[in-house]
Amino acid sequence: MQILRRRDQGGMEMRRSSFGFLILALAIVCNLYAADIKEPDFAGAFYPGDPQELTRMVDNFLESVNPEPAGGETLVVISPHAGYQFSGQTAAYGYKLIKDKPYRTVVVIGSAHRYGFRGISVYAEGVFRTPLGDLEIDQDFAQQLLNKDKDIFFEPRAFSQEHPVEVQLPFLQRSLSGFKIVPIVTGECTFADCEKLAGLLKQAIGERKDVLIVVSSDMYHGYDYEELEKTDDLTLSYLKNMDADGLYKGLVEGRLQMCGGFGAVAAIIAAKDSGYNKINVLHHTDSGIVTGKREKGIWTVGYASCVIYKEEASLSAGRERDMLNKEQRKKLLEMARKSIETYLKTGKKLEVSEQDPALVKVMGAFVTLNEHGELRGCIGNIVGREPLYLTVRDMAVEAAVGDPRFSAVSLSELKNIEIEISALSPLEKVDSADKIKLGVHGVIVKKGFNSGVFLPQVATETGWTKEEFLSNLCAHKAGLAPDAWKDKNTELYIFTAEVFSENKY
């Protein structure tokens, strides 16, 4: 009897031990799973923690706005990230425009407020939770951004107790369905860091039309609403011009304010490089206006909602119209000549400002110099990074002194130089050479690290057929095989150029 009891007792101990091990294993599994869930930090603070109340609030915001249509595909939304009672109504403008669109991946770029670091943190995998449910990380997309540069990595502390990414998620959940997210937080960034992120985003997006980038950013922060008006107006002017370089410089110099500004810089570069060439500022306000307490000495924050999009009308549709009138062309030509003269005399750039809307648009341009009918220099910028008038000013000097094929132009020979300007439309990628119109389209050919460009007038001046045009472009400009343009891995981009010179404008 005693022996039987001992055996039974031993069996009970074994069963207890097994049960305890099972509980421990389940606990470990649950903890591992929980580690992949980013719980909300600001539900009940920046926005309601109750799902029904949150749904009603966001839906009311969306229903009460009627933003101006973008007129084409939207790639980027710039949205404020304060408490919903302050900035939610402004945020609704951008989300209303993309509501019910078939986006499948949403990249949300916020900024670090609490954890200081240098570089860019991309959340690698898992789930972000809000009161409205869980949002899965697009792990495949995130991995395309990671492991390629030491300044872009996954640092989980960058997302802890940070609101910029989190406050965008309920708006996304009430605006879209069936999507995954890629959360990103920027720390201290160089302009090169922003360019790297932009390049990786462009590469990861590729030909997809179902990717949205949300830049989470408030604007002015301070105690002076008059300073707010000046600072936000200046910041918005750089956004309207899609001037990524100027925006970055203004931010690091303190002239401009966007707490998510580095994300905006990267998004603008990625958008422009992908042919998204238009921006609309849908709404701008500040916390003083929202609360009715717009007084000096009270903390005030600016809010803006913007979208970056691509016009529906495309180059391949054959749309042709003059971008510039006669007076604008004349002004650019005079500016180019004065710029060269000033540099040759002083070694400094010409100080110039411009208010004409057509001349402050961010556009690419080439400046060509001819002497007695012969080429004397030609330098340009295909993808616009600055307002057109500044691009012309800078390219004119580069054509005069920076073209490696020629010696620098001297001041004495400047009088013999004829200046020609080619103002360029945004790039459009085409899937077939059939869409190229000789004499109308300039072409960029790109394969791997090799690329080359011909302006539209090359076809007219040479009399080449399309095959000759593309073969010469590949062989003599891009360093590729003459027939590389037929390869499916070779990328073709087209653009138009409005060409005018001092003898004909």
Phi, psi and omega in degrees: 000315179298319181295319179298317179299319180297318180296316180297319179298319179296321178296320177297319179297320180295318180296319177299318180297316179296318180296319179296320178296320179298315179300316180297318180296317178297321179296319179295316179299315180297320179294321178297318180294318181297329181295338180272359180254119175271106180287150179291141178261340190237009173296132184089355178239292179282337180205162184298142177274343178279126184301319182292317178296319179295317178300314180298317182297310182295317180297322177296319176301312183295321182288338187267002180242153179221076186290156176294129181303145182286332178082018178176187180294133178259129177254324188233135168242128173257122191225141179288164185223031176277184174303146186301329180293340180262310190243358184300321181294322177292318179301326184299333182300312180292318182290331178296324181291330183257005183301132177067013175282155187276050176285139180245340175227128178240116176270120181247115184253114176249190182226155181278126176253333188242320181261114182277129176202165177251133178113206188224128180253127178247124179290124195278319186195165177115213187219139169256129183255140171229171176301342181267001178129185184261143175241124183279142175286135172282089188297320181297316180294316181300320181294335177289340178269336184267168173064017179241348181205137184295341181268000177235115192207179175253114176236100185300332180295338179292341183257352183283127179058035176244130185265337189304315178288315187301317187288345177281336191294315178299324176297318178296319182294331178270353182253328185233170175216155175067034182240159172246165183238158172231095181283136180225139173234131178264139170260218173287127186230143167276168176297325178297323176299316179297320178295322179297313179299317179300316180296320179292321177297314179300317180294318181291325179288318179055234181267003183294143176248008185246029178246133177239139174250124176250119175262118183264112185202131164273176183244238185303140171232120178173191187248010185230107183291335176292319176295323177303311183301315181292314183293315180293322177299318180292316179299316180296329179294322177291322176296315181299327178275357184050045184265087184296317182295314179295322178297314180299312181299318180296325179291312183288335177276348178086005178283333181243159178225119168209114182291341173252030188295324181294324175296321178295320178300311181298318181295320179296315180298313180298319181295312182296320180292343179256009176088009176271106197244007183232147176225138173242129169271108188279324183198143178218131177207192176210166185296332178294318177294317182297318183270348184078014181241068182262083182227150176296143181094351177257132181301126185228139182232137178270147180227137177219146174239125183224158172227144173248130188215171177250131180299143179297318177292132185238168178297320183293342176284356175082021180288124181229124177204155179287130177277332187231145175270179186299317182293323179293320178296315180300318181297319179293320179295317178296321179296320180297314180295316179296325179295315178297314181300315181297317181293319181293332180275323189240344185076011183239158177289149175291127175280119185209148175226158184210142180243348181301122183304324181290330183271343178265000173295141177284115184214153171279159179199151171243145172242125181245135178247130177238140178233117182054040176083359181250145179299133181239350179165145178204118180222143179205176179232110184294308182266118182297132175238351182222167172304149186305317184295326178284325176299315179297316179304312185285320181290331177298315178295317180297320178296326182282323188234353187244358178284115186294348180280346186225156170288160182296143175293137177266160180298325183290331181267356182302327182295340180266359184269132171258132183259135176234137180240137173242107177273126191256141172282167175299155180286148172226125178282135179240152183263001181205143176293345178298337183275356180275128177253113181299137181082347178252315184256134161279158185224137169249131174248137184216130174214119185061232180267000182262137177206158177204161183220142168238134173286160182303324186290347178299318180296320180292318184289328183267334184075016181294153167285171179299319180295319178295318180301309184288324179294317177293323177299313180295311188285315190261342180251322184258350181069031179251172174297147183305327182263017182298336181294344178275346182288133181295341179273356177269132181266137177241131177235141179240158176202163173252160179225132173264109189255131179209152183223174181294337177270344181208104178222000000 
